[in-house]
């Protein structure tokens, strides 16, 4: 029988990747594993898509994205002296996933080193492997913010640094002073910053999200990745975008048009409608996540052997446990107890000893899932 082995890069990806293939929770189980809002997409967004379809918006769009959408997105980027954002500085992609893939595949090649402060969203490392680059994981500080001394050692010679802010999986919001410090560390280098700010509107009281594009020392070297998925509960719509230095965006746009083609035309009209939603719509969603965050903190605050840095943004809790068990084993045992979570090691070597939960689940699922987690981790202590 003829064998058909995959390409070397896929073999490497399978060897290196810790990302599971996600499936719906089995019957009787609740899922705190998915980074997906359980809230409905706002009605005006749905209506805009239906209206676009009815008027015949069913053909290919500009491969960089509808010009009116790109212009609207550019007008919302942080302004700064000497730079006026234009539609040409933006490319619309199939979610943030495709934006990340486009910029990594456009800018990273064999042997290029990419710094990833970790624990970090596991897609970053997988994309670097797919591009042929080398991942340089840099552990976070104990408070899950950046270890600036460790970054200072790792960054010289790096082609790229990738991070999310607010962070998946930790829920940390990197402060303005951290971003300023990163800019100083990169002074005089050609290192590209990829700032994934998918959760930028999901920030809790006492914390402020500052975009890398607002930092003078970072703005001209930053590829800004964004999506409609989290802010507007539009995960299944698959619309995101990339902005940044024109030469980087042009290269990424070339990858995207080759790899993916244009984004669904009607969906882009829906995205335009999302941009016009009043702030109260998003604020109501953030209030819901904030209430659920309070439930997480209340349920876990006094549990022996369980430790949680309170989430500052996004909708994740990164739980450290005392049991001497690999996180993949803990995740599997919890699945057997009918609650799905993500193993911390998926997000990098420093994620061992943690599991990630999402509180974007329904209130009932969250309470049930937390009860099952607490019950199991209490019994798993050694």
C-alpha positions in Angstrom: 0.0 0.0 0.0 1.3 3.5 -0.9 2.2 5.7 2.0 1.6 9.4 1.9 3.5 11.0 4.8 2.7 14.7 5.5 5.1 17.5 4.9 7.9 18.0 7.3 6.3 21.1 8.8 3.1 19.2 9.7 5.2 16.4 11.2 7.0 19.0 13.4 3.7 20.6 14.3 2.2 17.3 15.4 5.4 16.7 17.5 5.5 20.1 19.2 1.9 21.2 19.5 0.0 20.7 22.8 -3.3 22.1 21.4 -6.2 19.7 21.7 -8.8 19.2 18.9 -11.8 20.7 20.7 -15.2 19.1 20.5 -18.5 19.8 22.2 -18.9 18.6 25.8 -20.3 15.1 26.0 -23.7 14.5 27.4 -24.0 15.4 31.1 -20.8 17.4 31.1 -20.3 21.1 31.3 -17.5 22.9 29.5 -15.4 25.6 31.0 -12.8 24.9 28.3 -14.0 27.1 25.4 -12.9 30.7 25.0 -16.2 31.6 23.5 -18.9 33.9 24.8 -22.2 32.1 25.5 -24.0 35.4 24.9 -25.9 35.9 21.6 -24.5 38.1 18.8 -26.4 41.5 19.1 -29.5 41.6 17.0 -28.4 44.6 14.8 -25.4 42.7 13.7 -27.5 39.7 12.6 -29.9 42.0 10.8 -27.1 43.8 9.0 -25.9 40.4 7.6 -29.4 39.5 6.5 -29.9 42.8 4.8 -26.6 42.5 3.0 -27.6 39.1 1.7 -31.0 40.3 0.6 -29.5 43.1 -1.5 -27.2 40.7 -3.2 -23.9 41.1 -1.2 -23.1 37.4 -2.1 -20.0 37.9 -4.2 -16.2 38.1 -3.6 -15.1 41.1 -1.6 -11.8 42.9 -1.9 -9.2 40.5 -0.7 -7.9 43.0 1.8 -11.4 43.5 3.1 -14.2 45.9 2.2 -12.7 49.3 1.9 -15.5 50.9 4.0 -14.8 48.4 6.8 -11.0 48.9 6.6 -11.5 52.7 6.7 -13.8 52.4 9.7 -11.3 50.3 11.5 -8.4 52.6 10.7 -10.4 55.6 12.1 -10.7 53.8 15.4 -7.0 53.0 15.8 -5.0 55.1 18.3 -3.9 58.4 16.7 -0.5 59.8 17.2 1.6 62.6 15.8 3.1 61.9 12.4 0.8 59.0 11.6 -2.7 59.0 10.1 -4.2 55.6 9.8 -5.7 54.7 6.4 -7.7 51.8 5.0 -4.4 50.6 3.4 -2.9 50.0 6.9 -5.6 47.3 7.6 -6.3 43.9 6.3 -9.5 42.1 7.2 -9.0 38.4 8.0 -10.8 35.2 9.0 -10.8 36.0 12.7 -7.7 36.8 14.7 -6.5 33.3 13.9 -5.9 34.2 10.3 -4.4 37.6 11.2 -1.9 35.9 13.4 -1.1 33.2 10.8 -0.7 35.9 8.1 1.7 38.0 10.0 3.8 35.1 11.3 4.0 33.4 7.9 4.8 36.7 6.2 7.6 37.7 8.6 9.1 34.5 10.0 11.2 32.0 8.1 13.5 29.1 8.9 15.8 29.9 11.8 14.1 33.1 12.9 13.7 33.2 16.6 10.4 34.3 18.2 10.1 35.2 21.8 6.8 34.2 23.5 6.3 35.2 27.1 4.5 32.2 28.6 2.1 30.8 29.6 0.6 32.1 26.3 -2.1 31.3 23.8 -0.9 28.1 22.2 -1.6 29.1 18.6 1.4 31.4 18.7 4.0 28.7 19.1 2.2 26.4 16.6 2.4 29.2 13.9 6.1 29.7 14.5 6.7 26.0 14.1 4.6 26.0 10.9 6.7 28.9 9.6 10.0 27.1 10.4 11.0 29.5 13.1 12.3 28.8 16.6 10.2 29.4 19.7 12.0 31.0 22.6 9.6 30.6 25.6 10.2 33.2 28.4 8.5 32.4 31.7 6.3 35.1 33.4 6.9 36.5 36.9 5.1 34.9 39.8 2.3 37.5 39.5 1.9 36.4 35.8 3.1 39.7 34.5 6.2 39.9 32.4 9.6 39.1 33.9 11.4 42.0 32.4 14.9 40.7 33.3 14.2 37.4 31.6 12.9 39.3 28.5 16.0 41.5 28.5 18.1 38.3 28.2 15.9 36.7 25.5 15.1 39.6 23.2 18.5 40.5 21.6 18.5 39.0 18.1 14.8 38.0 18.2 12.9 38.5 15.0 9.5 38.8 16.8 7.8 38.9 20.2 4.2 37.8 20.4 1.8 38.4 23.3 -1.8 38.9 24.2 -3.1 41.8 26.2 -5.4 41.1 28.1 -3.8 37.7 28.3 -5.2 34.3 27.3 -4.8 32.1 29.4 -3.8 34.1 32.5 -6.4 37.0 32.5 -3.6 39.5 33.2 -3.7 43.0 31.8 -0.2 44.2 31.0 0.2 47.7 32.4 1.4 50.8 30.5 4.7 50.7 32.4 5.3 47.2 31.3 4.8 48.2 27.7 7.1 51.2 28.1 9.7 48.9 29.5 9.4 46.5 26.6 9.9 49.5 24.2 13.1 50.3 26.0 14.3 46.8 25.8 13.7 46.8 22.0 15.3 50.2 21.3 17.8 49.9 18.4 16.5 46.5 17.3 14.4 45.3 14.3 12.2 43.1 16.4 8.6 43.1 15.3 6.0 43.2 18.1 2.8 41.3 17.5 0.2 42.5 20.0 -2.9 40.3 20.1 -5.5 42.6 21.8 -8.6 40.4 21.2 -9.9 41.0 24.7 -9.3 44.8 24.8 -12.8 45.7 25.8 -13.0 43.0 28.5 -11.2 44.7 31.4 -12.4 44.7 35.1 -12.5 47.6 37.5 -9.2 48.7 38.8 -7.4 47.8 35.6 -6.8 49.7 32.3 -5.9 48.2 29.0 -3.3 50.2 27.0 -2.7 49.3 23.4 0.8 48.7 22.2 -0.1 51.3 19.5 -0.4 53.9 22.2 3.2 53.5 23.3 5.6 55.8 21.4 8.5 53.3 21.5 6.3 50.4 20.2 3.8 51.9 17.7 6.1 51.9 14.7 7.1 48.2 15.2 3.8 46.8 16.3 1.5 44.5 14.3 -1.9 44.9 16.0 -4.2 41.9 15.9 -7.9 42.2 16.6 -11.1 40.3 16.2 -14.9 40.9 16.5 -15.2 37.5 18.2 -14.9 38.4 21.9 -16.1 42.0 22.1 -19.3 41.4 20.1 -19.9 37.7 20.7 -19.2 36.9 17.1 -16.9 33.9 17.3 -18.7 31.9 14.5 -18.7 34.9 12.2 -14.9 34.6 11.7 -13.9 38.2 11.2 -10.8 39.8 12.5 -8.2 42.2 11.3 -4.5 43.2 11.3 -3.0 46.7 11.3 0.5 48.1 11.6 3.5 49.1 9.5 2.5 49.3 5.9 5.2 46.9 4.7 4.2 44.3 7.3 0.5 44.6 6.5 1.2 44.3 2.8 3.2 41.2 3.3 0.5 39.7 5.6 -2.2 40.6 3.1 -0.3 38.7 0.4 -0.2 35.6 2.7 -3.9 36.0 3.5 -5.1 36.3 0.0 -3.0 33.2 -1.0 -3.9 31.1 2.0 -7.5 32.2 2.6 -8.9 34.5 0.0 -11.5 37.2 0.9 -13.6 37.2 4.0 -17.4 36.5 3.6 -18.9 39.7 2.2 -22.1 39.8 4.2 -20.2 39.1 7.4 -18.1 42.2 6.7 -21.3 44.3 6.5 -22.3 42.8 9.8 -18.9 43.8 11.3 -19.6 47.4 10.1 -22.9 47.3 12.1 -21.0 46.0 15.1 -18.8 49.0 15.1 -21.8 51.2 15.3 -23.3 49.5 18.3 -23.6 51.8 21.4 -21.1 51.2 24.1 -23.9 50.1 26.4 -24.2 46.8 24.4 -20.6 45.8 25.1 -20.7 47.2 28.6 -23.6 44.9 29.4 -21.6 41.9 28.2 -18.6 43.0 30.4 -20.9 43.4 33.4 -22.0 39.8 32.8 -18.4 38.5 32.7 -17.6 40.6 35.8 -20.4 39.0 37.7 -19.2 35.5 36.7 -15.6 36.5 37.6 -16.9 37.3 41.1 -18.5 33.8 41.2 -15.1 32.3 40.3 -13.3 34.3 43.0 -15.9 33.5 45.6 -15.9 29.7 44.8 -12.1 29.4 44.8 -10.9 31.9 47.3 -10.7 29.6 50.3 -10.1 26.2 48.7 -7.0 24.5 50.1 -4.5 23.6 47.5 -6.0 25.9 44.8 -4.5 29.3 43.9 -5.8 32.0 41.5 -4.4 35.3 40.6 -7.6 37.3 40.2 -8.3 37.9 36.4 -7.8 41.5 35.4 -9.3 41.1 31.9 -10.6 38.6 29.4 -12.7 35.8 30.8 -10.2 33.2 32.0 -9.0 31.9 35.4 -5.6 30.2 35.4 -5.8 27.9 38.4 -2.7 26.6 40.1 -3.1 23.4 42.1 -0.9 21.8 44.7 -1.4 18.2 43.6 1.7 16.6 42.2 0.0 15.6 38.9 0.6 16.7 35.3 -2.0 19.2 34.1 -3.0 17.0 31.3 -3.8 14.3 33.8 -5.8 16.7 35.9 -7.7 17.9 32.9 -8.5 14.3 31.9 -9.6 13.4 35.5 -11.9 16.5 35.5 -13.4 15.5 32.2 -14.2 12.1 33.7 -16.0 14.1 36.4 -18.0 15.8 33.7 -16.3 19.2 33.6 -14.1 20.2 30.7 -11.0 22.5 31.3 -7.8 23.1 29.5 -4.5 21.7 30.7 -2.0 24.5 31.6 0.9 22.9 29.8 -0.9 23.6 26.5 0.1 27.2 27.0 3.8 26.6 27.5 6.2 24.8 29.9 5.4 27.2 32.8 1.7 26.2 32.5 2.4 22.9 34.1 0.6 22.7 37.5 -2.2 24.9 36.2 -5.6 24.4 34.5 -7.4 27.1 32.6 -11.1 27.7 33.0 -13.4 30.0 31.0 -16.1 32.0 32.8 -17.7 32.8 29.4 -20.0 29.8 30.1 -23.5 30.2 31.4 -24.1 30.9 35.1 -25.5 27.5 35.7 -22.6 25.7 33.9 -20.1 27.8 35.7 -21.5 27.0 39.2 -21.7 23.3 38.4 -18.3 23.2 36.8 -16.6 25.0 39.7 -18.3 22.7 42.2 -16.9 19.7 40.4 -13.4 21.3 40.1 -13.3 22.1 43.8 -14.5 18.7 44.8 -11.9 17.0 42.7 -8.9 19.2 43.5 -9.6 18.9 47.3 -9.4 15.2 46.9 -6.4 15.3 44.7 -4.1 17.0 47.2 -0.9 15.2 48.2 
